[in-house]
Amino acid sequence: MVHQHNLLVITINGGGLFIDTVYLLLFLIYSARKQRIKVLLILLDEIVFAGVLSALCCSIAIVGNIMMYAAPLSVMKLVIMTKSVEYIPFLNTRFRYHRNWKSKRSQLVKKKLVEERRSA
C-alpha cells in the first residue's frame, strides 16, 4: 500500500532510475554514432512529450480550479439580487466548507486537551 513516508517505494524507484541512467550512459558511450544519435533523438522526443503533457495537465487543472470557485460566485449575484438563499446548492456548500469546519473543530479539541493537561 502506498502512503506518505513510504521509504520502500522511493528506494525501489530511485534504484531503478539509477540503473536505467547507468545503462543509458554506457550505451551512449560504447554505441556507434548512428545509434547514439537515434537514442538521443528518442530521448529528446520523450522530454518534449513529457513537457507538453505536463503543460496540458496543468492547464486542465487551472481551468477546473477556476470553475470550482467561479460557479458559486456566479450564484452569489443571483442571491444578492433576489435576497434569497434558495439558489445556493446545498451539497456544494456543504462539501466545500466541511474541511474548514473539521480543521477548526480539531483545533478546538487540541486547545481543550492542552488546557486540561495544564490544569492537571
KAPECOR-V486855 format. One record per pair of residues at least 24 apart in sequence whose C-alpha atoms are under 10 Angstrom apart, sorted by the first residue. I is the first residue (numbers start at 1). J is the second residue. D is the distance in Angstrom with one decimal. If there is no record, write none. Layout:
i=<I & I>
j=<J & J>
d=<D & D>
This chain:
i=<68 & 68 & 69>
j=<92 & 96 & 96>
d=<9.6 & 9.7 & 9.9>
